[in-house]
Each structure stands twice: as structure tokens, then as C-alpha cells.
Amino acid sequence: MIQINDDDLEQKYCEFRNKYFEAKNDENVEYFGLNFAEDQDSEPIYKVYYTTKKSRATIPNLLKVLEKRNMIRAINKIDDTINKGCVRYEVGLGNRTNLNMEFIYNWIFEQFSFVQSRKIEIEKFCNLKCSNLKDYRYAALYYIGMIIDFCSPCQVNPKAIKLHYLLRECKNPEKIGKDFLVDNVHIFEQLNELQIYGLHQLVYAVSKMLHNNEAELWMVAVDYYNNDVTKYKIYFKKFSESVYENMIAVFREFDCIYLVTQVENYIKWISFHPELERYGIAICLDSNNKWSVNFYH
């Protein structure tokens, strides 16, 4: 078992920021992330998300087709401590009309062929709606992430594709931050109605963490990896301090004692970093029944 305390978190945080020159300049950084898992042989994962301005300078050829269709609303190149030798991006999708979203799904199945066997499950996620507008039936998919190993200039080895679905009702799906409604109770009902194996327990856990509407639901996501592992995630933001206590109680209920200890150490560590605004949290459960939590700043 790897033992990590708050002093270790600080040391590794400093090492991470020092390793990546671009991450030292706050003007280049959109988000900073820190992941913890119940896996007792894993260390915390540090991540830095670079701004769209910084990331657009290095868009790989794989994403040029999205750029040509005017579908890149935002883009974040990511450096982390686990995907060594790989390129990692997350793309905020714009212009999410039915025609463009059908193109996106076809593009995903073509470029990330290992998800073709998950078409039925992905079709279930397509039932999520963020708008009642007829031409935006599939607009809830608004962020996609990818991890790619460029073995050579001519050989690409996709390792993961990440699909993020917005959990809100928007008056204008192209302006998701204005005139929108979030109803946590209704959203949990919708997620359960998808009847996706592995998502029910995640909904149960997050609903207990937010039982008094102590946060705003943000996204549901599914990560597909080329090793047949699937990870489900529910994101929330605008959370109160009580969420931490609820989170620890739920992880204790699931007997995730190692994860509880890590969350407790994180709470101590983050209290010494007021400059790292606490933006969002994702609670995760993978197909191997392993729990994890991601913190975003």
C-alpha cells in the first residue's frame, strides 16, 4: 500500500509544476486537477489543463477535421503524471447541430474503433437532452476527451475516448452558461432511466453526497479505454463544504478506506492553497468496481 499524506501531496505538486515549464505560468493554465483512487498501489494523479489560446497552437492533425467544421468551442491540451509519452486533449464542442453531432459520433467510431462494441450503450447516453430545440437533439454531448499514443508520425494508437454529457436544460445550447435550469432530483431520475450497468451505483453515491442540494450537477461522462475498461463519472460544482463530509461517509459505506484517507489528506492540503479555487468534483466508478474521485481547480 502506498501511503500519501498532505506533505507528500505538496512535494509532488511542486515537482509536477516544476516539471512542466508551461504549467509554471498561470496565464497558460485553465484548470489544475488531482485524482485519487481506491487502488492501494496507485499514487495521486496530477493534471494541468492549458488554456484554449495556448492549446490551439498545437492542435494535432486528428482534430483538424473538427476545426474545419467550426466545432471547437474550446480546447485544452493536458499534461499529467500517468500518461507518459501520450498526447491528451479535451475539446469543448460548439455548433452541435444534429448533422454535426451525427458526424462526431461517426468520427469517434472510426478513429476509436474499440468503442464500436459499445454502440448500444452510447445510444442510451444519446437520450440525454440539454435542449428542446429540434435541431439540437444530441447537443448534450458537449465535451470529448482523448488520450493518444503517437507511435510514429504515421502511426496513431488511441488509448481512450471520453464522452461528457451536459446535465442541464438550456434555452440556447450554444450558450450553455445563460438561461439554463438544473434540477438535481430530475437528473438523477433520468440517469437511472438510461439503465446503464455501473451507472446506478454511481447515481446512488452522488445523490447521497448531495442529498440536501449541496452542489449543482454538471456533467455525466463515460471513459472508454482500449483495454476494455470503462469508467463512469458524475461531475458537480458550486458545492458546499459539507460535500466533503458526505463524500467521506459514502466512501466509508463502500469500505473504501484507502480513498477516505486520501480525501482527508487532500482536504488538509488544499486548505493551504487558497489560490487554487475549488471548481468541480467528479465521482467515478469503473467496470472493475474501483471507486475514484477527481478534484478540479
Buried (B, 14 or more C-beta within 10 A) or exposed (E): EEEBBBEBBBEBBEEBBEEBEBBEEEEBBBBBBBBBBBBEEBBBBBBBBBBBEBBBEEBEEBBEEBEEBEBBBBBBBBBBBBBEEBBBBBBBBBBBBBEBBEBBBEBBBEBBEBBEEBEEBBEBBBEBBBBEBEBBBBBBBBBBBBBBBBEEEEEBEBBBBBBBBBBBBBEEBBEBEEEBEBBBEEBBEBBBEBEBEBBBBBBBBBBEBBEEEBBBBBBBBBBBBBEEEBBBBBBBBEBEEBBBEBBBEBBEEBEBEBBBBBBBBBBEBBEEBEEBEBBBBBBBBBBEEBBBBBBBB
